């Protein structure tokens, strides 16, 4: 496994990659998740492997499934299922690159989750 980029390098790479671009500083009321969406997002974080995946993606600008399979002690199909749950919750997003999908954290989705939790 390669070295993770430094925070400064991550920031510059994220600026060049709209998939991983940082969210706007403020989330307005129209962007707050409703109760059902907030519950879905929270449920997606209910498995330790999904937390590991989010941490891994936050340390990198993007990551393909094969890299995550090499990092996690799980079968490819299991990792793909965890990615599906996170994607459906709006916490990650993927871009198809030929036969592979490159994933990154949805900064907007993460900001919505944080803002929704802050309203509790």
C-alpha positions as CSV (number, residue, x, y, z in Angstrom):
1,X,0.0,0.0,0.0
2,X,1.4,3.4,-1.0
3,X,1.9,6.4,1.3
4,X,-1.1,8.6,1.9
5,X,-0.8,12.2,0.7
6,X,-0.1,14.9,3.2
7,X,-3.1,17.2,4.2
8,X,-1.7,20.0,2.0
9,X,-1.4,17.7,-1.0
10,X,-4.8,16.3,-0.3
11,X,-6.2,19.8,-0.3
12,X,-4.6,20.7,-3.6
13,X,-5.7,17.5,-5.2
14,X,-9.2,17.9,-4.0
15,X,-9.4,21.4,-5.5
16,X,-8.6,19.8,-8.9
17,X,-11.1,17.0,-8.5
18,X,-14.7,18.1,-8.2
19,X,-15.6,14.6,-6.8
20,X,-13.6,15.4,-3.6
21,X,-14.1,19.1,-3.6
22,X,-14.7,20.6,-0.1
23,X,-18.2,21.7,0.6
24,X,-19.4,25.3,1.0
25,X,-18.7,26.6,4.4
26,X,-22.4,26.8,5.4
27,X,-25.3,24.4,4.8
28,X,-28.5,26.3,4.4
29,X,-31.8,24.9,5.8
30,X,-32.9,23.6,2.4
31,X,-29.9,21.3,2.3
32,X,-30.4,19.8,5.7
33,X,-31.4,16.1,5.5
34,X,-34.9,15.2,6.5
35,X,-35.3,12.7,9.3
36,X,-35.5,9.7,7.0
37,X,-32.3,10.7,5.1
38,X,-30.5,11.5,8.4
39,X,-31.5,8.0,9.7
40,X,-30.3,6.4,6.4
41,X,-26.9,8.2,6.7
42,X,-26.5,7.3,10.3
43,X,-27.4,3.7,9.7
44,X,-24.7,3.6,7.0
45,X,-22.2,4.4,9.6
46,X,-23.4,1.6,11.9
47,X,-20.8,-0.9,10.7
48,X,-17.1,-0.6,11.7
49,X,-15.9,-1.5,8.2
50,X,-17.8,1.4,6.7
51,X,-16.1,3.8,9.2
52,X,-12.8,2.3,8.1
53,X,-13.7,2.8,4.4
54,X,-14.6,6.5,5.1
55,X,-11.4,7.0,7.0
56,X,-9.4,5.4,4.1
57,X,-11.2,7.6,1.5
58,X,-10.6,10.7,3.6
59,X,-6.9,10.0,3.7
60,X,-6.8,9.7,-0.1
61,X,-8.3,11.8,-2.9
62,X,-9.8,8.7,-4.4
63,X,-9.6,4.9,-4.2
64,X,-10.6,2.0,-6.4
65,X,-12.3,-1.1,-4.9
66,X,-9.3,-3.3,-5.5
67,X,-7.2,-1.0,-3.3
68,X,-9.8,-1.2,-0.5
69,X,-9.9,-5.0,-0.8
70,X,-6.1,-5.1,-0.4
71,X,-6.4,-2.8,2.7
72,X,-9.3,-4.6,4.4
73,X,-9.4,-8.3,5.3
74,X,-12.6,-8.8,3.4
75,X,-13.7,-10.4,0.1
76,X,-14.3,-8.1,-2.9
77,X,-18.0,-8.7,-2.8
78,X,-18.3,-7.7,0.9
79,X,-16.3,-4.5,0.3
80,X,-18.6,-3.8,-2.7
81,X,-21.7,-4.2,-0.6
82,X,-20.3,-1.8,2.0
83,X,-19.5,0.7,-0.7
84,X,-23.0,0.4,-2.1
85,X,-24.5,1.2,1.3
86,X,-22.3,4.3,1.8
87,X,-23.1,5.4,-1.8
88,X,-26.8,5.0,-1.4
89,X,-26.6,7.1,1.9
90,X,-24.9,9.9,-0.1
91,X,-21.7,9.7,1.9
92,X,-19.4,8.5,-0.9
93,X,-19.6,8.8,-4.7
94,X,-17.9,6.9,-7.5
95,X,-16.8,7.6,-11.0
96,X,-16.4,4.9,-13.5
97,X,-12.9,4.8,-15.0
98,X,-12.9,2.0,-17.6
99,X,-13.5,-1.3,-15.9
100,X,-13.0,0.2,-12.4
101,X,-14.9,2.6,-10.2
102,X,-12.9,5.3,-8.3
103,X,-14.5,6.3,-5.0
104,X,-14.2,9.4,-2.9
105,X,-16.0,10.8,0.1
106,X,-18.9,13.1,-0.9
107,X,-17.9,16.2,1.0
108,X,-21.4,17.6,0.5
109,X,-23.0,14.5,1.9
110,X,-20.6,14.5,4.9
111,X,-21.4,18.1,5.5
112,X,-25.2,17.4,5.3
113,X,-24.7,14.6,7.8
114,X,-22.8,16.8,10.2
115,X,-25.3,19.6,9.9
116,X,-28.2,17.2,10.4
117,X,-26.6,15.8,13.6
118,X,-26.0,19.3,14.8
119,X,-29.7,20.0,14.8
120,X,-30.5,17.1,17.2
